[in-house]
Amino acid sequence: KALLEERERTKAELAQRKKEREAEKMETEIEKKREARLLEKAQEKEKRKRRDRVRARNRIEQLKREEKARAKEAAERKAEERKQRMIESSRPSLDKVKAMFT
């Protein structure tokens, strides 16, 4: 009878240890998943930061190009106006033409 009780107790202990090992495995699994999720979030955050920096750099370059184009347009417009003034100033005025014929 004592042998049977010992065997039962051993079985119960083994079952208990098995349950504890399973619980530890589950905890380890959960912890691994949590760490993987945290790592994934950190990588996603880093990727977002990198993407935002690239976007900002591209936006700055775009603004510089636009500013350069506006400055070029303004310079061309000024040159055209200067050219027109030169042409107009080299033409004889209407008064001078009238004076020539009177």
C-alpha positions in Angstrom: 0.0 0.0 0.0 2.8 2.4 0.9 4.4 1.6 -2.5 1.2 2.5 -4.3 1.0 5.8 -2.4 4.6 6.5 -3.2 4.0 5.8 -6.9 0.9 8.0 -6.9 2.8 10.8 -5.2 5.6 10.4 -7.7 3.1 10.5 -10.6 1.5 13.7 -9.0 4.9 15.3 -8.6 5.9 14.5 -12.2 2.5 15.8 -13.4 3.1 19.0 -11.3 6.6 19.5 -12.7 5.3 18.9 -16.3 2.6 21.6 -15.7 5.3 24.0 -14.3 7.5 23.4 -17.3 4.6 24.0 -19.7 3.7 27.2 -17.8 7.4 28.3 -18.0 7.4 27.5 -21.8 4.2 29.6 -22.2 5.7 32.5 -20.3 8.9 32.3 -22.3 6.9 32.2 -25.5 4.8 35.2 -24.4 8.0 37.1 -23.4 9.6 36.3 -26.8 6.5 37.6 -28.6 6.4 40.7 -26.5 10.1 41.4 -27.2 9.6 40.8 -30.9 6.6 43.2 -30.9 8.7 45.8 -29.1 11.6 45.4 -31.6 9.2 45.6 -34.5 7.7 48.8 -33.1 11.1 50.3 -32.6 12.1 49.4 -36.1 8.9 50.8 -37.5 9.5 54.1 -35.5 13.1 54.3 -36.9 11.8 53.6 -40.4 9.2 56.4 -40.0 11.8 58.8 -38.7 14.1 58.0 -41.7 11.2 58.4 -44.1 10.2 61.7 -42.5 13.8 63.0 -42.8 13.9 62.0 -46.5 10.6 63.7 -47.1 11.8 66.9 -45.3 15.1 66.9 -47.3 13.1 66.4 -50.6 10.7 69.2 -49.6 13.6 71.5 -48.9 15.2 70.7 -52.2 11.9 71.2 -54.0 11.5 74.7 -52.3 15.1 75.6 -53.3 14.3 74.6 -57.0 11.1 76.6 -56.9 12.9 79.6 -55.5 15.7 79.3 -58.1 13.1 79.2 -60.9 11.3 82.3 -59.5 14.6 84.1 -59.3 15.4 83.1 -62.9 12.0 84.2 -64.1 12.4 87.6 -62.3 15.9 88.1 -63.9 14.5 87.2 -67.3 11.6 89.6 -66.9 14.0 92.4 -65.8 16.3 91.7 -68.7 13.3 91.8 -71.1 12.0 95.1 -69.6 15.5 96.6 -69.8 15.7 95.5 -73.5 12.3 97.1 -74.2 13.4 100.4 -72.5 16.6 100.4 -74.6 14.6 99.9 -77.8 12.1 102.6 -76.9 14.8 105.0 -75.9 16.6 104.5 -79.2 13.5 105.3 -81.2 13.0 109.0 -82.0 10.1 110.5 -80.1 6.9 111.6 -81.8 7.8 115.2 -81.1 11.2 114.9 -82.8 9.6 113.3 -85.9 7.0 116.0 -86.1 9.7 118.7 -85.7 11.6 117.1 -88.6 8.6 117.5 -90.9 7.6 121.0 -89.9 
